């Protein structure tokens, strides 16, 4: 082999900087080695942990394939072997070194410096990055001192003997490198390129392996039956808005199911005992970071089970499928009632990774003359509460608290008072002059406050006061973290069961009317069943939520299996048309067993595990914020001729189509004629 002069990328860059110029074309790899190898190392660790979690081996990945090895597989034991690799060109360097990438990792490919390889060198080095090639060559040991121990394949390289160009890549809208920042719209528009990134590959492979482990746990170990339920269904009373699908029968429509709720209950009536499904669900509501119009649930239902049985099942399921590289999950998970969660955290899905709990200060202000607190305590269901922001004096400024006060006033119409505890122990607050030294000392004692902390106090109706302080608690955590304080450890996972939810809640538009807190099939708490007929607003339910790091990742309940009770709740309490659910009520009257279940939000669970703020990062082809597919431009117009078969006429409005992220594009081009009504 001809002698090759080698420089590390770091050495080349340092020399270039000294000369005041860069040595590479824009398309060529020229990152400092520590940064680039960190990226490489992370990808190798991620995919290696995926293999370990899923139980697959490298030979499995090469079965039925034309390659002999993956790009992340080769080690020193392969030295001397002739191998065939397939992949994408990740980097080019010095017209001699090519970094080849596939799903499993990176391999350095080297071109010999002699006349016989000139044509091969020209072929490879003239190719744009991300072109797809087949490389056959011999595995050799890297020269002494040139090994890269941070790279799993860093002890070896492949000397090229044969190259086939399988597909030449055109100029891409962005570079396929993890450190290259891309807008959300661009990522969604070119999703097939975005998914080449290390993080997206890791996310989706982890999702796949976790689902397989869940299926194994449920079906193979605990006798669950995987049953596919219909996607085309009919309208369900209550709940979120549903997508409507036209049929060829005039005036009749299907709806896409929000969940397989009714079907899984019917499967229990059918005697299947244990049902499971990786279910696709649909809700026609605004897209948020943790919501999509179409999403996936791990859907479960069991006969002859109680709340504790469902809880133990899910704890075992999560523990069994949990990624090994994310640490150990301890079971059983802690539990908390809905009332406790609202009292201490102001939300029904508390983030228990940090303190700052809501404290009851009623005893501290029992004899107060402060008017707004006194009025609150005299009033019906009044309370005075507070939270303590540890070290808030050091990290936060007065303008931060002014911002928080304004937000809470706008959202809850709730006033809050801020107390700064100076380092000398004195108070800085408008309340200071109305409180005695003993009262101030008692407040600090109850709230475990010390100099340097900041207290936020609120008084009013109990529910509003707690809700306002609950939001302030989370906003304070966000502010503290933005200022550099570690509040919530992203690498810890705090699971929590929340129990004993109310069965009904007053309707927002008409508080004298009740609606289901979750869905109308939830059974009442056994201790409150008698209240269904005399005071339904006070009935607790047998509903349970599973919370992880302040996010609801699952919810379920023990169901109503008595037809008469189900009919009474639908007809008398909820004022629903029971004809829509006549099939279910009839089934319950045919010997329905006691049953219950749960649904885990797979997208949300995976996004928390991988540390993503959006579930879009764990879905292969998600919708945008406005529910659009920016890649395929769905939803889209269809012609008048196509609409005829569904007996639909559309009144086209002169509205511009947007890109799903808020920016307007060109108006829609539709051939359908205008009409004045929709049929």
Phi, psi and omega in degrees: 000139177294150181291135180240127174279128185244137170228143171288156177305325181295318180297317181298317181294318180298319178295321180295319180297320180298326179276352180081021177210164178259144187273353187245158166290164184299329185277359186258146181297123179214040178273152170301141187301317183302318181293313183296320181289332174298317178298315181299312182301317181298318181294320181294316179298316183300312184285329176295318179292328176297316179298316180297318183291321184275346178082012180271158176245166181295325179297328176298321181291338181262355180294142179062015183248155179284344180280159174265329182214161172273169181284348178255009191262328192292136179225185183297332180291348179267000182301132181097344180278147172267124187236159175237122181243147173235140177175191181256145177282113182273313181219157171230141183213130173059018184057022181227328186248131176237132172260118181259135185236139165224193184298336189263346180153205186233145172226136176275128179249135184238140178259128178293146182264078174211171187296328184293342182254006184300315181293320179295320179297317180297319180298312184287313188285342177272353181285140173294155173301151181074009170288152183258128184224158169249129181235127172246133182190179183257136179279125178233162177280139176293149179302152181305129180092349181255005177292152175237096187286348175281346182255124183306327177262019189284354177272344187232170169210165183247121176277122187290132173247331182207140180229134171237125176274115184269329178196124178273130185274137174281178177293126185267157180290342175203160179284144179271073178222139186298329185276354179279120181280136180227147177290156179299319181297319180293321179298319182285326180293321180245055186299324181295337173274320180300325182286355173285346184293154179304314185294316180293322176298316180296314182302311186286328177288322176296317178303313181299314183292324178294320178297319179295321178293321177296317180297319179297316181297313185285309188278313186279326185261334186230016168072022177282150180253126179277111183237130176271129180254161186297149173267327176270119185221201179235168184299139179248134179297143176071185177077196182283167178288146185250153173283137182256135180240121181289150173246176180276357174271125186303126176080003180247139186225148166271165164232153175275134188290138173292330176194166178277032189307307183292321182295320182289330173292321178294328176293328175290320176299326181285354175088019179283345171070310182221116183242146177213147176200139166275097195258136171273131183232158188221133176219129182271075179220164184303139179282135177233173180306329182249020178221150176220153177297331173234134186212175186238135177240145164272103191260130188222141173213143181223149173262155176055055184221155174242182183303316183297324178297316178296317181298314181295322178300311184291323177298317177295321179297313180295315181297319182293322185266358186294135180298135183295330182281002179254013177089183184262137177260124180268139177233156002284157177286148176295157180237158180206140176282160177304317181297319179294319180298315181292323180292319188264337185232347178076003179220161180267008176223068188292142172270106185266014177286344180220163184278243181057039181290156178283129184249136177282120182248018185300318180295329181289334184245019185300323182251026185287155173252004178290119194300311187291331177285318180297317179297321181295318183288330178287326184292166180294129176059035180272155178203163173232127186225168179202162172232152179249119179267104182297133178057025181297331181295326181281321189265331186245153181248168181303323182294332176295317181287328174297318177299316180295317180298318180295319180296316181292324176298319182289319185279324188237358187053043186239127175274141174231148179249140182249133178240119176265121178267103183294162183295337178274003178094351181280161180260142170240100184192148173298339180283345189305316185288346181263359185242143175278167178300320179295321179294317179297318181295321180293319179299314180296323180293315180295322183269003181054040184271151178221166180307137183100347177274166175234132178256138175240120185245145178215147179222143180158203177297138189305311184297317182291318180300314181293318180297319180295315180291329176296319177290320178299322179302313180290322179293322177296320178298318177299314181296316180298319179292326177293339179264004175103003180270135178278112182248306182244118180285116182290347182262006175249152184231110182254106177272151181204133170268131174249125188237173172058048174291157170295146179283325181230155175229151175295142177290142180298317185282337180209090184300345178283345179258150180253152172224160180294134177294330179232286172211163190284003183259004182282135181280148176288157175299136183306326181286345184247006186303324182294336182285345179307323187265348182239327181207071187299336180294343181259004185279129171275157182251168171264045177263150179216140176244143171256123184246138176228117178052040176084008178239136175284117180251356179193154178205145179197186182194163164279136188266161170285122178248005178258121186297320183293318178295319179298318179295319181297316181296315182293313189277314189270316184273315186264351180055042179263154177281108186288350177298329179295336183240025183299326181295321181287317180297320178296320179295320179297335181274003183250036178083050179283132178281157169301137184206162178199169182193192183199159172229127176262131176283101186297317182300314182292319179300312182294321181297323178290319181298318182273357176080028179265144179276351183226138177289347177298336182282354179239012177244133184299308183231077183279168173270161180283183180302327181265010177081022181256150169265106184287341180284314184256356180066038174262145001285156184225169180284152169234158189285164178299324180296319179291329180287336185301319184296341179257007176059042183238132167246140183242131173273102184287126175267153182275064182249134178286144175280145178245174185272012178082350180245009176109346182263139183277141173247209182283156179292156181292147177252105182231140182268354181295141180278152179290149173214168188264353181215162174251133182259000000 
